[in-house]
Every structure is written in C-alpha cells, then in structure tokens.
C-alpha cells in the first residue's frame, strides 16, 4: 500500500477511535486526580507512575483502578493496532480474486460475464482449467469473488486491466460482449499484448466478422443468434403459407427470426416490444411492429388474430421475465392449443416447466456454447475432450 494511502488509513482509524481514546484519557486523568488527593505525600512523578500501574499504592482505590486500567488499555490499544493492520494488509475478497487472476499463465481469459460467459466459466471451473474473468460490473461476479475465483473487476477496454489479467501469457481469449465498440477495443488490446493466442469474438455484424478474421486480429468470430437460427429453421418447417407468426422481444435473435420468416417464408409477422425498431422493417410490408409491452393474452389479442397464428416466439432476454413468459404460454395453450409456442430460457432447470406446458424451449447461450466447443482448438480450456 502506498505511503500516502497508509497515512490516510491511519487518520481514518484515529478518527474512528477518537471517542474511545477520549474516554480512556478522561479515565486516566480521573485516576491521576484521585491519586493526587489520596496520596498527598507522593510527587507528581510517583502519582504518574501509579496511574499507569508501574508503581503500587496501599489505598483501596488502587485495587479497583489496577483492575480496570490495564484491561481498558489492552482492549483499546490492541483493538486499534489489529484493526489498523487489517486495514493495511487485511483480507479483501476482491483484491484476493484480483491477485489470484494476475498469477495465471497459459490460461483462458474471458471478457464479459453474460449468459455465454457464465457457461464458459462454469465449464472451466468444473474441469479445473485455469482461467481469468474480467467483468466491469461487480454485482455480476460477487458470488465468484466470494468463492475466491480469479476475477478482475475492471474495464477490459483499459489495457492496464488486460495486462493485469496476464493476457500476454494466456493461450486464448473469449470476448463474449455484445457491445461492438468494446469488442473492437478489446481485440486491439489483446493483439497488442499477445499476437499468438487464440482469439474468439462474439460479433453480430457480418462485415465486422470478416474484418476481424484478417490480420492482425486473426480472430474466430461467431454470432450466437446466427447459430440459434439453425433451430428456428427446423421449427419453421411446420409453418404453412397464410399463417401468421408473432415474435415478442427485441435483440439480435429476434431480428434474425423476423428477417428469416419475412424474407424466406414471406410470412405475415407481428413484432411486439417497447423497444422494437420500426424503421428497420419499414420496407417489409408484411412485418407489423408495435411498440407495446405484451405480458397478458388479452393484450396480445388486441393486436393479433390468434386464430390465424400458428407460431409464437417469446424471446425476452431477461431471466426476470421468465415467470411472465410461463403465464403467457399457459394462457395461450389453454385458449389456442393449435399455436406452437417457443420460449427462450436462460436456466436449463426451468426448461421442464415450459415443456410441461407443451412449449418448445431454446437457449441462445447454451447452443452457442456447444457450437463454440466444436470450433476451438484441442488445447482450449473448453474443448470437449473430457
């Protein structure tokens, strides 16, 4: 710890102990005054030595004082010393996780802790493969930190954070953020520090995917939504011309589903989400966009003719909305049993609940992780060789 920071810590400690120290000093002064009264023949020096229990007195008050003074002194001073040392050198879970991460070599570095990042980390932990995780939001990785996992809370667009993660000594980097700007900055930092490690980058934009596969990046790029679309194509085989399709949500997988049904199947599509981009589909006459939040069947019926609808995709991208998705799926199944419902999930344990309602579940991160395992090199930490 730097000298200035230690000095500031010491000042803060003294401020915290100001009241206990003040009470102790008052007790000490009180003892000096009492001993001066009951021991009038003693010099001030002798009174002072008696007050700190280095000289004895025959008076009864001394027995009481001798018992309390050392007890209070030891309790206060030792507590002050121990807490101050703990502030200087004590255990800090976040610092411990950072130190552990900075010692890794020939390891896997994960940039971002979203659903895909979580699956990668879970696999590496399960098979005890060395890794370092970099995530800017502490609340996302608090549990990992408490379990003493190698985590750095910081921004991977900062090259110093990447250096701390020992990127220059790693064997591979997985950049799983869906923020293109941050991904490009991270790629630049990775190649500045390590020109040889494998670099796997999640990139939705196809033009940037091509760009990042070239020198000097030499990255393997992938799109979780593009991989997930393979399942959608299989399900679309049940679609019949003239049927209507409803899509709820707003992210890359939603865009791909709408584009595929509109372009390849010429389907009549209803897209409902408060953040849906109407301008994106202004040239597609069969795509009807409503900036509405639809949580209940009655709301859905206000915008769509469910008797003509054959498929509904519930693609909400938050775990908190899963209960709403289940209630909506149940209501659709009860009133419109002919409709196929596809529900996006983030927890495999919840899949059985949706399946009990005869809904088909899908997870973009789960499928993406399986596909990614097929693309990594054999020395990768997530290669399915065990």
Legacy VTK file of the C-alpha trace (Angstrom):
# vtk DataFile Version 3.0
C-alpha trace
ASCII
DATASET POLYDATA
POINTS 386 float
0.000 0.000 0.000
1.472 3.429 -0.938
2.700 5.666 1.915
0.039 8.340 1.332
-2.725 5.754 1.380
-1.359 4.257 4.616
-1.271 7.721 6.195
-4.866 8.352 5.130
-5.907 4.963 6.538
-4.196 5.783 9.840
-6.003 9.126 10.045
-9.322 7.410 9.406
-8.584 4.872 12.137
-7.721 7.610 14.631
-10.963 9.352 13.757
-12.904 6.138 14.357
-11.227 5.596 17.746
-11.446 9.238 18.844
-14.321 8.694 21.298
-12.888 5.521 22.959
-9.474 7.170 23.268
-11.060 10.315 24.727
-12.976 8.309 27.342
-9.841 6.367 28.222
-7.801 9.562 28.660
-10.545 11.033 30.860
-10.453 7.880 32.989
-6.668 8.190 33.248
-6.881 11.893 34.241
-9.561 10.968 36.757
-7.170 8.413 38.273
-4.344 10.961 38.466
-6.630 13.437 40.269
-7.872 10.813 42.735
-4.347 9.557 43.474
-3.172 13.147 43.982
-5.887 13.547 46.628
-5.461 10.221 48.443
-1.662 10.206 48.173
-0.738 13.806 49.168
2.814 12.839 50.106
3.668 11.496 46.653
5.430 13.531 43.998
3.784 14.108 40.598
6.189 11.639 39.028
5.184 8.982 41.549
1.492 9.739 41.019
2.009 9.397 37.255
3.720 6.006 37.713
0.867 4.857 39.953
-1.687 5.990 37.389
-0.131 3.732 34.751
0.228 0.857 37.248
4.055 0.917 37.285
4.070 1.800 40.966
1.760 0.488 43.671
-0.388 2.225 46.246
-1.796 0.920 49.533
-5.119 2.668 49.090
-8.237 0.600 48.330
-8.999 2.717 45.257
-5.779 1.431 43.692
-7.116 -2.151 43.692
-10.126 -1.049 41.708
-8.028 1.140 39.389
-5.365 -1.542 38.890
-8.022 -3.930 37.664
-9.684 -1.549 35.166
-6.770 0.437 33.750
-4.759 -2.457 32.170
-7.977 -4.052 30.909
-9.160 -0.890 29.176
-5.667 -0.102 27.897
-5.095 -3.542 26.363
-8.595 -3.752 24.926
-8.446 -0.333 23.312
-4.834 -0.312 22.119
-4.804 -3.896 20.857
-8.094 -3.381 19.025
-6.708 -0.227 17.415
-3.489 -1.952 16.351
-5.213 -5.058 14.986
-7.905 -3.175 13.035
-5.298 -0.783 11.622
-3.111 -3.679 10.485
-6.148 -5.308 8.928
-6.858 -2.098 7.010
-3.231 -2.039 5.855
-2.755 -5.674 4.995
-6.055 -7.396 5.764
-8.042 -9.809 3.600
-10.089 -8.179 0.866
-12.028 -10.712 -1.271
-11.948 -8.540 -4.395
-8.204 -7.872 -4.059
-7.571 -11.559 -3.354
-9.511 -12.529 -6.510
-7.517 -9.973 -8.494
-4.178 -11.243 -7.151
-5.174 -14.809 -7.984
-6.146 -13.788 -11.526
-2.900 -11.904 -12.109
-0.826 -15.021 -11.352
-2.366 -17.202 -14.072
-0.340 -18.391 -17.064
-1.248 -20.488 -20.115
-4.835 -19.834 -19.139
-8.177 -18.854 -20.652
-9.277 -15.219 -20.423
-12.990 -14.406 -20.579
-14.029 -10.821 -21.281
-17.563 -10.246 -20.028
-19.857 -12.262 -17.779
-23.142 -12.583 -19.643
-25.006 -15.866 -20.165
-22.396 -17.248 -22.571
-19.536 -16.047 -20.365
-21.150 -17.776 -17.416
-21.347 -21.078 -19.297
-17.663 -20.849 -20.250
-16.643 -20.103 -16.654
-18.829 -22.926 -15.286
-17.177 -25.406 -17.648
-13.651 -24.250 -16.769
-14.418 -24.450 -13.046
-15.966 -27.895 -13.419
-12.849 -29.302 -15.090
-10.433 -27.188 -13.032
-8.898 -25.454 -16.049
-7.033 -22.197 -15.338
-8.877 -19.033 -16.276
-9.261 -15.331 -15.573
-12.540 -13.471 -15.861
-12.730 -9.724 -16.498
-16.056 -8.021 -15.809
-16.769 -4.344 -15.195
-19.873 -4.833 -13.009
-19.013 -6.124 -9.549
-22.564 -7.272 -8.767
-22.406 -9.800 -11.631
-19.326 -11.571 -10.232
-19.783 -11.070 -6.486
-20.520 -14.750 -5.915
-17.397 -15.807 -7.820
-15.307 -13.348 -5.802
-16.665 -14.725 -2.530
-15.671 -18.224 -3.696
-12.121 -16.954 -4.279
-12.236 -17.308 -8.061
-9.750 -15.482 -10.358
-11.826 -12.437 -11.201
-10.783 -8.900 -12.092
-13.434 -6.238 -11.640
-12.469 -3.732 -14.298
-12.961 -2.487 -17.826
-11.282 -4.661 -20.468
-11.092 -1.647 -22.780
-8.377 -0.463 -20.381
-5.068 -2.053 -21.446
-3.787 -1.985 -17.843
-6.674 -4.240 -16.832
-5.778 -6.596 -19.693
-2.156 -6.624 -18.526
-3.334 -7.463 -15.021
-5.276 -10.407 -16.483
-1.960 -11.681 -17.907
-3.276 -11.618 -21.462
0.337 -11.653 -22.634
0.727 -15.100 -21.015
-2.661 -16.625 -21.889
-3.409 -19.272 -24.518
-6.844 -17.981 -25.565
-9.288 -15.126 -25.116
-13.084 -15.303 -25.352
-14.660 -11.890 -25.905
-18.381 -12.504 -25.378
-19.713 -8.957 -25.087
-22.480 -7.862 -27.459
-21.095 -4.307 -27.483
-19.240 -3.994 -30.798
-17.249 -0.905 -29.818
-15.916 -2.512 -26.659
-15.205 -5.743 -28.524
-13.083 -3.927 -31.125
-11.085 -2.111 -28.442
-10.592 -5.379 -26.560
-9.365 -7.108 -29.743
-6.838 -4.337 -30.323
-5.519 -4.678 -26.744
-5.327 -8.464 -26.993
-3.239 -8.367 -30.155
-1.003 -5.633 -28.781
-0.212 -7.825 -25.773
-0.352 -11.271 -27.360
-0.089 -11.866 -31.100
-0.250 -15.666 -30.878
-3.094 -16.595 -28.540
-6.394 -17.860 -29.944
-8.989 -15.089 -30.048
-12.702 -15.935 -30.139
-15.032 -12.993 -30.622
-18.787 -12.709 -30.487
-19.776 -10.294 -33.275
-23.286 -9.855 -34.657
-22.351 -7.642 -37.611
-21.220 -9.808 -40.543
-18.986 -7.103 -42.042
-17.020 -6.782 -38.818
-16.816 -10.576 -38.523
-14.976 -10.679 -41.852
-12.776 -7.752 -40.797
-11.705 -9.401 -37.528
-10.747 -12.676 -39.179
-7.946 -10.919 -41.074
-4.523 -9.660 -39.988
-3.598 -8.525 -37.410
-6.606 -9.812 -35.452
-6.800 -13.394 -36.785
-9.889 -13.946 -34.670
-12.517 -16.641 -34.890
-15.781 -14.719 -34.965
-19.233 -16.056 -34.235
-22.786 -14.918 -33.669
-24.908 -16.645 -31.026
-28.091 -15.535 -32.767
-26.924 -16.908 -36.128
-26.235 -20.290 -34.551
-29.609 -20.215 -32.768
-31.322 -19.524 -36.099
-30.482 -23.077 -37.184
-33.061 -24.368 -34.698
-35.570 -21.782 -35.884
-35.185 -23.000 -39.463
-36.133 -26.521 -38.358
-39.190 -25.272 -36.493
-40.253 -23.135 -39.465
-40.861 -26.306 -41.465
-44.211 -26.549 -39.657
-45.208 -23.118 -40.951
-47.940 -23.080 -43.606
-48.438 -20.270 -46.144
-51.102 -17.880 -44.925
-50.348 -18.441 -41.254
-49.320 -15.538 -39.074
-46.304 -15.508 -36.770
-45.851 -13.475 -33.576
-42.466 -12.529 -32.131
-42.051 -10.930 -28.687
-38.719 -9.338 -27.769
-36.020 -7.124 -29.183
-32.449 -8.279 -29.761
-30.284 -9.936 -32.394
-32.076 -13.306 -32.323
-35.422 -11.523 -32.724
-34.086 -9.632 -35.751
-32.881 -12.871 -37.326
-36.193 -14.664 -36.724
-38.208 -11.810 -38.220
-35.839 -11.447 -41.179
-35.900 -15.177 -41.920
-39.694 -15.539 -41.809
-40.184 -12.344 -43.790
-37.543 -12.994 -46.453
-37.627 -16.763 -46.899
-41.216 -17.664 -45.999
-42.998 -14.408 -46.891
-44.912 -14.740 -43.633
-47.194 -12.181 -42.003
-45.293 -11.264 -38.835
-46.295 -9.297 -35.766
-43.386 -7.964 -33.685
-44.288 -6.541 -30.293
-41.821 -4.907 -27.910
-41.493 -1.436 -26.341
-38.039 -1.028 -27.928
-38.708 -2.616 -31.326
-37.208 -0.614 -34.195
-39.954 0.222 -36.685
-37.518 1.846 -39.090
-35.637 -1.441 -39.511
-38.684 -3.077 -41.109
-40.257 -0.127 -42.913
-39.701 -1.788 -46.314
-41.241 -5.092 -45.277
-44.977 -4.718 -45.717
-45.750 -7.987 -44.007
-43.879 -7.092 -40.827
-46.115 -5.226 -38.376
-44.242 -3.598 -35.497
-45.950 -2.426 -32.302
-44.011 -0.675 -29.550
-46.026 -2.274 -26.805
-45.224 -4.468 -23.830
-47.367 -7.584 -24.033
-47.476 -9.660 -20.862
-51.054 -10.910 -20.972
-53.082 -12.800 -23.531
-55.763 -10.090 -23.657
-53.130 -7.534 -24.688
-51.878 -9.862 -27.419
-55.403 -10.346 -28.745
-55.744 -6.583 -29.165
-53.035 -6.572 -31.837
-53.154 -10.020 -33.461
-55.664 -12.530 -34.741
-54.573 -15.597 -32.799
-56.911 -17.865 -34.740
-54.714 -17.238 -37.805
-51.477 -17.523 -35.809
-49.560 -20.792 -35.955
-46.320 -19.908 -34.127
-45.307 -17.538 -31.327
-41.711 -16.841 -30.321
-41.258 -15.427 -26.808
-37.694 -14.112 -26.927
-37.485 -11.865 -23.885
-33.824 -11.588 -22.958
-34.108 -11.291 -19.180
-34.342 -14.002 -16.537
-36.782 -11.819 -14.600
-39.383 -12.133 -17.374
-39.418 -15.940 -17.377
-42.405 -16.105 -14.993
-44.346 -13.774 -17.319
-43.403 -15.973 -20.272
-44.699 -19.067 -18.468
-48.022 -17.430 -17.568
-48.476 -16.197 -21.127
-47.575 -19.616 -22.549
-50.097 -21.277 -20.250
-52.847 -18.845 -21.275
-52.094 -19.355 -24.984
-52.117 -23.140 -24.604
-55.479 -23.137 -22.808
-57.298 -20.928 -25.318
-55.360 -21.558 -28.548
-53.964 -25.109 -28.413
-53.168 -25.060 -32.146
-50.386 -22.468 -31.662
-46.782 -23.621 -31.319
-45.025 -21.608 -28.618
-41.227 -21.252 -28.452
-39.839 -19.850 -25.201
-36.339 -18.537 -24.663
-34.764 -19.666 -21.385
-31.503 -18.963 -19.557
-31.631 -21.707 -16.931
-31.815 -25.322 -18.089
-33.564 -26.310 -14.851
-36.546 -24.182 -15.866
-36.942 -25.941 -19.217
-39.088 -28.711 -17.719
-41.629 -26.116 -16.540
-42.074 -24.729 -20.051
-42.126 -28.210 -21.591
-44.902 -29.250 -19.210
-46.980 -26.566 -20.937
-46.140 -28.145 -24.317
-43.857 -25.266 -25.247
-40.534 -25.678 -27.041
-37.615 -24.066 -25.223
-34.390 -22.691 -26.615
-31.315 -21.004 -25.195
-29.029 -18.986 -27.456
-26.150 -19.185 -24.965
-26.460 -22.947 -24.386
-26.500 -23.726 -28.095
-23.747 -21.193 -28.785
-21.527 -22.811 -26.154
-21.963 -26.249 -27.732
-21.190 -24.846 -31.164
-18.197 -22.945 -29.819
-16.792 -26.146 -28.333
-16.762 -27.607 -31.839
-14.737 -24.666 -33.182
-11.988 -24.276 -30.557
-8.546 -25.833 -30.833
-7.744 -29.047 -28.981
-5.670 -27.253 -26.352
-8.571 -24.926 -25.490
-9.914 -24.890 -21.957
-13.442 -25.649 -23.241
-12.508 -28.351 -25.764
-14.927 -31.250 -25.057
-12.285 -33.879 -24.569
-13.172 -34.987 -21.056
LINES 1 387
386 0 1 2 3 4 5 6 7 8 9 10 11 12 13 14 15 16 17 18 19 20 21 22 23 24 25 26 27 28 29 30 31 32 33 34 35 36 37 38 39 40 41 42 43 44 45 46 47 48 49 50 51 52 53 54 55 56 57 58 59 60 61 62 63 64 65 66 67 68 69 70 71 72 73 74 75 76 77 78 79 80 81 82 83 84 85 86 87 88 89 90 91 92 93 94 95 96 97 98 99 100 101 102 103 104 105 106 107 108 109 110 111 112 113 114 115 116 117 118 119 120 121 122 123 124 125 126 127 128 129 130 131 132 133 134 135 136 137 138 139 140 141 142 143 144 145 146 147 148 149 150 151 152 153 154 155 156 157 158 159 160 161 162 163 164 165 166 167 168 169 170 171 172 173 174 175 176 177 178 179 180 181 182 183 184 185 186 187 188 189 190 191 192 193 194 195 196 197 198 199 200 201 202 203 204 205 206 207 208 209 210 211 212 213 214 215 216 217 218 219 220 221 222 223 224 225 226 227 228 229 230 231 232 233 234 235 236 237 238 239 240 241 242 243 244 245 246 247 248 249 250 251 252 253 254 255 256 257 258 259 260 261 262 263 264 265 266 267 268 269 270 271 272 273 274 275 276 277 278 279 280 281 282 283 284 285 286 287 288 289 290 291 292 293 294 295 296 297 298 299 300 301 302 303 304 305 306 307 308 309 310 311 312 313 314 315 316 317 318 319 320 321 322 323 324 325 326 327 328 329 330 331 332 333 334 335 336 337 338 339 340 341 342 343 344 345 346 347 348 349 350 351 352 353 354 355 356 357 358 359 360 361 362 363 364 365 366 367 368 369 370 371 372 373 374 375 376 377 378 379 380 381 382 383 384 385
